[in-house]
Amino acid sequence: MEHYIISRTTLTSLANIIREKSGRQTELIFPQDFISEIEGLGASEYQSYNGTYEITPTVDSQKLETKGKLMRNDVTVREIPYYEVSNNYGNTIYIGSDLNA
């Protein structure tokens, strides 16, 4: 069984907000009714984000179209690509680019 530490005042305030947004007038049982009502609100008010959740920085700007969308996971930003190449004339370092490009 999961345990939650929450004050009665906070719980009542949250229930009132859920009722106001959802139009529900009946009693809300914590936590299951709270969760289902909030998920229902999210589904109707926001579009789900269907793009990638992993991105690797490049030399060009990138944009994840997440504004106003419901995200189900964290975004992972991978390390900046870094390559070092040596030859008879010295070293060349590539930062943020692909050696194969």
N, C-alpha and C positions, 0 to 999 in steps of 0.2 A: 504494500500500500504506500502511495506517495504522500508526503507531508508537505503542507504549505504553511508558511508563517505570513499572515496578513491580518491587518486590523479590521474590526467590524465596520468602522467608518469607511475605510478604503474599499472594502468589499461591497458595501451598500452603494457607494459612489460609482464604482465600476458597473454594478448591476443596473443602476439608473441610466448610465450612458448607453449600455447595451440595449435596454428597453427603448430608449429614445431613438436610437439609430435603427433598430430592427422593427419597432412597432409592437413588440411582444409585451403583453400586459400580465402574463402569468408569472408565478414564482420561478426563479432561476436557481437550479441546484449547482453548487460549486463542487468540482470544477467542470464537470462534463457539459452542462448547459452553457456555461460561459464560453467554452472552447467551440462548441458547435455553432453557437450564435455568431461569434466573432469570425469563424471561418466562412459562414454564410454571408456575412457582410462583406468580407474581403472578396469573395467570388463575384458579388454583384457590383461593387464599387470600383474594383481595379482589374485591369487585364493582367494576366500572368506573364512574367518575363520568360521567353522561350529561347533566348540566346545562350551564348557560351558563358560558363562560369569560370573559365580559366583563360588567362591572357598573358602573353609574353611581350614585354616592352620592345619596341622597335624604334628606328630613327624617325619614322613617320608617326603623326598623331593617330590615335585610335579612340573610338568612342563606343561604349556599350550603351545601347538604347534602353536604359532602365528607368527613366523618369516617369513617375506615376504608376509604375508597375509593381506587382506583388512578386517578390523574389523568395524562392523556397530554400536557397542555399547561400553560403558565403561565396564571394568572388575571390579567387586565388590569383594573385599577380606573381608570375614566376620571376626568377632572377633575370637580370639583364644579361643577354648573351655577351660573352667575353672570350676572345680567342687571341692567342699570341703565336706568331709565326717567326721563326728564326731562319736566317740564311747567312751567307758569307759577308753580307753588307750590313748586318745588324738585325734588329728585331722590329716587327710590325705588330701593333696591337689593334684589334678590331673590337670596338665596343658598340653593342646595340645593332650589329648587322650580321648577316649570314655570310659565311665564307663561300658558300656555293652560289651566291647571287652575282 
